[in-house]
Amino acid sequence: MRVLVYSDDAGTREKVRLAIGRRPAADVPLVEIVECATQPAVVKRLDAGDIDVAILDGEAVPAGGMGISRQAKDEVHNCPPILLLIGRRDDRWLANWSRADAVVAYPLDPVVLAETVAGLMRRRLSVAPTA
C-alpha cells in the first residue's frame, strides 16, 4: 500500500517513516512511503489516485495539512483515509473541520502512529474497489 507523508519538515517526514516502518502491523500489507514537501505535490499524488493512506502535517507551512485535508475530501474522488498530525490536543476541533479520518498529536508516539496508520490501512482495504 502507498502511504503519502506530507510535511515541509524533512525531520518530521523521517520520524513518520521510521514509526510506520515497512509494515505497521502484521495483518496489513507492506508499505511504500511517498514523501511530499509541498501542497502541489500532495494534490498531484492524490489526484493520481494511487495513494491508499495520507498522513498530513497540520503544522506544515505555508500550506498546512488541515487545509489540504479539507480540500482533498471536497475534491478527490475516492479520497484515501487521512491522518492529521496536530501540534496541540486542543486542535482536534480543527481536525474535525478538516474532515480528517484520524488524528495524532505531537510529540509523535511511534506506537500510536503505527497503530493508527494500520487501522486506516485496514479501513482502506475493506472499502477498496475490486477490479
C-alpha positions as CSV (number, residue, x, y, z in Angstrom):
1,M,0.0,0.0,0.0
2,R,1.2,3.5,-0.7
3,V,1.2,5.9,2.2
4,L,1.8,9.6,1.4
5,V,3.6,11.6,4.1
6,Y,3.4,15.3,3.8
7,S,5.4,17.8,5.8
8,D,7.6,20.8,4.9
9,D,10.0,19.4,7.6
10,A,12.2,16.6,6.4
11,G,12.8,15.6,10.1
12,T,9.0,15.1,10.6
13,R,8.8,13.0,7.5
14,E,11.6,10.9,8.7
15,K,10.0,10.3,12.1
16,V,6.8,9.3,10.5
17,R,8.6,6.9,8.1
18,L,10.6,5.3,10.9
19,A,7.4,4.9,13.1
20,I,5.5,3.2,10.3
21,G,8.3,1.0,9.1
22,R,7.8,-1.4,6.3
23,R,4.7,-2.8,7.8
24,P,2.9,-1.1,10.8
25,A,1.1,-4.3,11.8
26,A,1.3,-8.0,10.9
27,D,-2.1,-8.1,9.3
28,V,-1.6,-5.3,6.8
29,P,0.4,-5.2,3.5
30,L,3.9,-3.8,3.1
31,V,4.1,0.0,2.9
32,E,5.6,2.1,0.2
33,I,6.2,5.6,1.5
34,V,5.7,8.6,-0.8
35,E,7.1,11.7,0.7
36,C,5.9,15.2,-0.3
37,A,7.1,18.6,0.9
38,T,4.7,20.9,-0.9
39,Q,1.0,21.2,-1.3
40,P,1.1,20.9,-5.2
41,A,3.0,17.6,-4.9
42,V,0.3,16.3,-2.5
43,V,-2.6,17.4,-4.7
44,K,-0.9,15.8,-7.7
45,R,-0.4,12.5,-6.0
46,L,-3.9,12.4,-4.5
47,D,-5.4,13.3,-7.9
48,A,-3.5,10.4,-9.5
49,G,-5.5,8.0,-7.3
50,D,-2.6,5.7,-6.3
51,I,-2.4,6.7,-2.6
52,D,-4.0,4.4,0.0
53,V,-3.5,6.5,3.1
54,A,-2.3,10.1,3.5
55,I,-0.5,11.5,6.6
56,L,-0.6,15.3,6.6
57,D,1.3,17.6,8.9
58,G,-1.1,20.1,10.4
59,E,1.8,22.3,11.4
60,A,3.4,22.5,7.9
61,V,3.9,25.9,6.3
62,P,2.9,27.6,4.1
63,A,0.1,25.1,3.4
64,G,-1.0,23.2,6.5
65,G,-2.3,19.7,6.5
66,M,-5.7,20.7,7.8
67,G,-6.5,22.8,4.7
68,I,-5.1,20.2,2.4
69,S,-7.2,17.5,4.1
70,R,-10.4,19.6,3.7
71,Q,-9.6,20.3,0.0
72,A,-8.9,16.6,-0.6
73,K,-12.1,15.5,1.0
74,D,-14.0,18.0,-1.2
75,E,-12.2,17.4,-4.5
76,V,-10.6,14.0,-4.7
77,H,-12.8,11.1,-6.0
78,N,-12.5,8.1,-3.6
79,C,-10.2,10.1,-1.3
80,P,-8.0,7.9,0.8
81,P,-8.2,8.0,4.6
82,I,-6.3,10.9,6.0
83,L,-4.3,11.0,9.3
84,L,-3.7,14.5,10.5
85,L,-0.7,15.3,12.7
86,I,-1.6,18.2,15.1
87,G,0.5,20.4,17.3
88,R,-1.8,20.5,20.3
89,R,-4.6,18.2,21.5
90,D,-6.8,21.3,21.6
91,D,-6.6,21.4,17.8
92,R,-8.8,18.4,17.4
93,W,-11.8,20.6,16.6
94,L,-9.8,21.9,13.6
95,A,-9.1,18.3,12.6
96,N,-12.8,17.7,12.7
97,W,-13.3,20.7,10.5
98,S,-10.7,19.3,8.0
99,R,-12.6,16.0,7.9
100,A,-9.5,14.0,8.7
101,D,-10.2,10.4,9.5
102,A,-7.8,10.2,12.3
103,V,-5.6,12.5,14.4
104,V,-2.3,12.0,16.2
105,A,-0.9,14.8,18.4
106,Y,2.7,15.9,18.7
107,P,5.0,14.8,20.2
108,L,4.7,11.7,18.0
109,D,4.4,8.4,19.7
110,P,5.7,5.8,17.2
111,V,3.5,3.0,18.6
112,V,0.3,5.2,18.5
113,L,1.3,6.4,15.0
114,A,1.9,2.9,13.6
115,E,-1.4,1.6,15.2
116,T,-3.4,4.5,13.7
117,V,-1.9,4.0,10.3
118,A,-2.6,0.3,10.4
119,G,-6.2,1.0,11.3
120,L,-6.6,3.3,8.3
121,M,-4.9,0.8,6.1
122,R,-7.4,-1.9,7.2
123,R,-10.2,0.6,6.6
124,R,-8.9,1.3,3.1
125,L,-8.6,-2.5,2.3
126,S,-12.2,-3.1,3.5
127,V,-13.6,-0.5,1.0
128,A,-11.2,-0.8,-1.8
129,P,-12.9,-1.2,-5.2
130,T,-12.4,-4.6,-6.7
131,A,-11.1,-4.8,-10.3
